Amino acid sequence: MQITSQVEARAAGAKHYFTGLPCNHGHLAARRVVSRVCVECHKRQMRESYVRNHATRRTTQADYYSGNAASIMARVVRWVQSNRGLARTYKAARRARRREAQPSWVRPEDLRAFYDEAERRTLATGIRHSVDHRVPLQHPLVCGLHVPWNLQVMPLIDNIRKSNKWEPNP
């Protein structure tokens, strides 16, 4: 990487410049023109912020979804209509993951009861319900199965809040 000054980088319209000197934390990396912060230090700060604010962000997102569900769904429908091929690809991948997580000895009618119950609760209460996997099908630590004892019916908003979380001893 070529050594440049912040002034030269700003004049050239660049976002980064390289001094050839390590930052206060010892990184020999480019710096941001706007803030003079080392790119590696900035990455570390962003990761720490993400971890620190994860719970707050999830709650905020869930609250936003519950207040704007109709407009979000309309946006999703528009996206699916304009990206049919990609949407089919995503849906096929999800079906494949579920198929791989469902043992051959599981009877489909045993699973269907959960989806029927979710529909019944939705119609009875007016609140959308969905089927959730207690142990997620995809998680860095565990791999749940698509079997009756790993399924539960819960309100959709709670399922969205739960996301892909798993607690070994709930």
N, C-alpha and C positions, 0 to 999 in steps of 0.2 A: 504494500500500500504506500502511496506517495505521501510524503510529509507536506502538510499544508497548514495554514493558519485559519483561525475562525473567520477573520476578515475576508481572506481569499475565498473560502468556501461559501460565505454568505454572498459575496459578489458573483460567484459562479452559479448561485441558486441551488447549491448542494444542501443536503440534510445533515451530512456528517463531515467531519474533518479528522485528520490524524496528525498528532503532534510528534509521535515517535517516543514519547515519554510515558511511563506508567502513571496511572491515576493514584489517588491516595490509598486505594486498596490493593495496588500492585497489578492491576490489569493493564496489559499493553494492547489497547483496543481503540477503535475510533470513538470520537465524542460527538454528541449532538450539537448542531450549530446553535439552536435556540437556547438551550439550557447549559451547555458546556459539560453535561454529565456524560461519563463514560458509558458506552452502550452496554457493557457487561453489568455495571452497577445498576443501570436502569432496568435490565432484565430481572436482576435479583430483587429489586424493590417491587416490581410488578408482581412477581411470584409471591413474595411475602404478603403483599396487599391482598392478593387473591385468596390466600389461605386464611388470613386474618378476618376478612369480611365475607367469607363463604356463606355462613348461616344467615346473615343479614340480607345478603343479595338474594338467596333462595326465597326468603320470606317476602321480600319486596317483589320479586318476580311472580310469586304465587298470588299475592294481593292484586297485582296489576292484571294478571290473567282473570281472576274472579270478577274484576270490575269491567273488563273489556273482552269477555269471551266471544261475544257475537262478532265484533270487528276483527278479532284475531282469526276466528274460524273463516270469515269471509276472505281474509287475506290468504289463508292457507288454501282455500278452494280456488282462488284465482291463480295461485302459484302452481297448484296441481294441474289446472287446465292448461296453463302455458308451458308446463314442463312435464308432459305426460310420460315420456320415456324415462326420465330420471325418477319420477315418482314410482313408476312400475318397478324400476330397479331397486329402489329402497324397500318397497313392499315385498318383493321377491326375496330379498336378503333377510328381512325380518321373518318371513315364513320359513326360510331355510334354517335360521337359528332356532326357531321354535321346534321344527321337525327334529333337528339334531338333539334338542333338549328333551324330547318326548320319547321315552322307551317304547318299544314295539308292543309290550304287554299292556299298556294303558289303553283302556277302551274310550273311544271318543265320546260316547254318551255320558260317561262319568265326568268328563270335562265340560260338556255342554251344559250340565246342570248349573254350573257357576255362571256361565254367560246368560242363561235364561233368568237366573236370580238377579243378576245385575240389571237386566232389562226390566224385570218386574219391579224392582225397587225404584228405578228411574221413573217408571210410569206412575207408581203409587205416591212418590214424594215430590216429583217434579225436579228433583236434583239428580244430575247425571251421575251414574255409578259405573264403575269399571272393575275388571278382574285384575288383581295384583298378584305378583309372585312374592311370597314372603322372603325367600332367598332369590335374589335377582338371577336372571338367566346369564347376564354378563356383569361381572364385577372383577376387580383386580385380585381379590382374595378368594372368592368362591364361585362356583358355577351351579346354580340351581337347576332343577328339572321342571318340566311342564307336566306335573302330576297333581292329582287332586289334593294331596296333603300339603302342597306348596302354594295352593291358590287361596285367595280370599276376596270377597266382594267388599268394595269400599267406595265412598264418594270420589268422583273423579278428581276434584280439587285436592283431596288428601293424597291421592295416588301421585299427582303431579308434585306435591310438596315432598313426598317420600322419595321420589325420583329413583335413583339406583342405589339407595342406601341399604346397608345391611348391618345389623347389630347381632353379634353372636349370642348374647344373652339378653333378650328383650325384657 
